[in-house]
Amino acid sequence: MTTTVLAGRNALVTGAGTGIGRAIARALAGAGARVFVTDIDALAAERAAAEIGPAAGAARLDVTSAAETDAVFAAAIDAFGRLDIVCANAGISTMQRVVDLTEAEWDANMAVNAKGVFLTDRAAVRHFLARGGGGAIVNTASLAGKVGAALLAHYSASKFAVVGFTQALAREVARDAIRVNCVCPGFVRTSMQARELEWEAKLRGMTPDAVRAEYVSLTPLGRLEEPEDVADAVVFLASDAARFMTGQAVLVDGGIYMG
Ligand SMILES: NC(=O)c1ccc[n+]([C@@H]2O[C@H](COP(=O)([O-])OP(=O)(O)OC[C@H]3O[C@@H](n4cnc5c(N)ncnc54)[C@H](O)[C@@H]3O)[C@@H](O)[C@H]2O)c1
């Protein structure tokens, strides 16, 4: 989708080297924003920024590090003058039954998916408050942040945390003209999904193709979700078209969950 609804705005996206984050960065740029692409994989961030064009910035950012987050925000603000839109998208997943789940898996999912969103949003809010005039935050939660997903209890818990955090922060900063929302994607065709197909197939004694077919059959709109399906919703939430929306967890899942 190419529009100019974000012309003159500056955005920072985490986990934007590939998958949904890369699509978000491209869609924000397609809508006229200047985009700072960040990822724990520095090369992936640079590649994604190069695809967007010379106006895009890039940096390595591990969202589990407060020091790195604050330093990258400072660099982006220095490069662009200000930020208007921040998308806390970075996330990881593993699949395991709770009876076999390790503390390390629990901690890793919580660190990236929940703490990472807190650290990114904190840096965004500090900047928006310091410069005045508000801003827009769009976090990436998940369908698994709305309904518990088997084999993904730890991931579900981390994504419910994102939804709760989004609501609480939205209430705290609404009077400062800062809107905070999140998107809840379904079964999105990314490298994360490719890994999950393998894990789920193994855990349930199926083939990855059979698991993929099940994802499609669970989706009323009848296909796997594409990263761009999520990205267009993020552009909307980041734009003035969503000016009276805050604290929302917007399902972008092809109709899997209608709640
Ligand atoms: N793929 C899906 O079906 C799906 C569904 C719902 C929600 N999500 C969420 O969407 C987001 C993006 O997922 P995706 O499918 O594009 O995954 P992906 O694995 O394809 O891409 C994730 C990106 O995040 C980066 N990353 C990982 N750990 C990081 C860290 N500590 N700091 C910064 N960057 C880090 C990776 O390098 C990668 O570039 C995640 O939050 C994920 O939980 C995905």
The ligand as an SDF file (V2000), in Angstrom:
LIG
                    3D

 44 48  0  0  0  0  0  0  0  0999 V2000
    5.1020  -15.1870   12.3650 N   0  0  0  0  0  0  0  0  0  0  0  0
    3.9590  -15.2560   13.0410 C   0  0  0  0  0  0  0  0  0  0  0  0
    3.1160  -16.1100   12.7430 O   0  0  0  0  0  0  0  0  0  0  0  0
    3.6700  -14.2950   14.1510 C   0  0  0  0  0  0  0  0  0  0  0  0
    2.3640  -14.3040   14.6790 C   0  0  0  0  0  0  0  0  0  0  0  0
    2.0480  -13.4230   15.7090 C   0  0  0  0  0  0  0  0  0  0  0  0
    3.0030  -12.5570   16.1860 C   0  0  0  0  0  0  0  0  0  0  0  0
    4.2660  -12.5720   15.6740 N   0  0  0  0  0  0  0  0  0  0  0  0
    5.2130  -11.6170   16.2370 C   0  0  0  0  0  0  0  0  0  0  0  0
    5.6750  -10.7530   15.2160 O   0  0  0  0  0  0  0  0  0  0  0  0
    7.0000  -10.3000   15.5350 C   0  0  0  0  0  0  0  0  0  0  0  0
    7.9040  -10.5830   14.3570 C   0  0  0  0  0  0  0  0  0  0  0  0
    7.8890  -11.9750   14.1110 O   0  0  0  0  0  0  0  0  0  0  0  0
    8.3760  -12.6270   12.7340 P   0  0  0  0  0  0  0  0  0  0  0  0
    7.4420  -13.7190   12.4170 O   0  0  0  0  0  0  0  0  0  0  0  0
    8.6650  -11.5570   11.7510 O   0  0  0  0  0  0  0  0  0  0  0  0
    9.7350  -13.2950   13.2680 O   0  0  0  0  0  0  0  0  0  0  0  0
   11.1620  -13.5190   12.5240 P   0  0  0  0  0  0  0  0  0  0  0  0
   11.8820  -14.4920   13.3810 O   0  0  0  0  0  0  0  0  0  0  0  0
   10.9220  -13.8480   11.0980 O   0  0  0  0  0  0  0  0  0  0  0  0
   11.8340  -12.0760   12.6420 O   0  0  0  0  0  0  0  0  0  0  0  0
   12.1270  -11.5360   13.9100 C   0  0  0  0  0  0  0  0  0  0  0  0
   13.2610  -10.5400   13.8230 C   0  0  0  0  0  0  0  0  0  0  0  0
   13.5310  -10.1090   15.1640 O   0  0  0  0  0  0  0  0  0  0  0  0
   14.9380  -10.1380   15.3760 C   0  0  0  0  0  0  0  0  0  0  0  0
   15.2490  -10.3400   16.7930 N   0  0  0  0  0  0  0  0  0  0  0  0
   15.2530  -11.5140   17.4970 C   0  0  0  0  0  0  0  0  0  0  0  0
   15.6480  -11.2900   18.7610 N   0  0  0  0  0  0  0  0  0  0  0  0
   15.8940   -9.9600   18.8660 C   0  0  0  0  0  0  0  0  0  0  0  0
   16.3390   -9.1150   19.9120 C   0  0  0  0  0  0  0  0  0  0  0  0
   16.6540   -9.5990   21.1300 N   0  0  0  0  0  0  0  0  0  0  0  0
   16.4690   -7.7880   19.6660 N   0  0  0  0  0  0  0  0  0  0  0  0
   16.1770   -7.2970   18.4510 C   0  0  0  0  0  0  0  0  0  0  0  0
   15.7930   -8.0300   17.4070 N   0  0  0  0  0  0  0  0  0  0  0  0
   15.6330   -9.3580   17.6190 C   0  0  0  0  0  0  0  0  0  0  0  0
   15.4540  -11.2620   14.4880 C   0  0  0  0  0  0  0  0  0  0  0  0
   16.8340  -11.0830   14.1980 O   0  0  0  0  0  0  0  0  0  0  0  0
   14.5500  -11.1250   13.2570 C   0  0  0  0  0  0  0  0  0  0  0  0
   15.1020  -10.2380   12.3040 O   0  0  0  0  0  0  0  0  0  0  0  0
    7.3910  -11.0230   16.8140 C   0  0  0  0  0  0  0  0  0  0  0  0
    7.1280  -10.1990   17.9220 O   0  0  0  0  0  0  0  0  0  0  0  0
    6.4690  -12.2220   16.8250 C   0  0  0  0  0  0  0  0  0  0  0  0
    6.2870  -12.7360   18.1050 O   0  0  0  0  0  0  0  0  0  0  0  0
    4.6130  -13.4200   14.6620 C   0  0  0  0  0  0  0  0  0  0  0  0
  1  2  1  0
  2  3  2  0
  2  4  1  0
  4  5  1  0
  4 44  2  0
  5  6  2  0
  6  7  1  0
  7  8  2  0
  8  9  1  0
  8 44  1  0
  9 10  1  0
  9 42  1  0
 10 11  1  0
 11 12  1  0
 11 40  1  0
 12 13  1  0
 13 14  1  0
 14 15  2  0
 14 16  1  0
 14 17  1  0
 17 18  1  0
 18 19  2  0
 18 20  1  0
 18 21  1  0
 21 22  1  0
 22 23  1  0
 23 24  1  0
 23 38  1  0
 24 25  1  0
 25 26  1  0
 25 36  1  0
 26 27  1  0
 26 35  1  0
 27 28  2  0
 28 29  1  0
 29 30  1  0
 29 35  2  0
 30 31  1  0
 30 32  2  0
 32 33  1  0
 33 34  2  0
 34 35  1  0
 36 37  1  0
 36 38  1  0
 38 39  1  0
 40 41  1  0
 40 42  1  0
 42 43  1  0
M  CHG  2   8   1  16  -1
M  END
$$$$
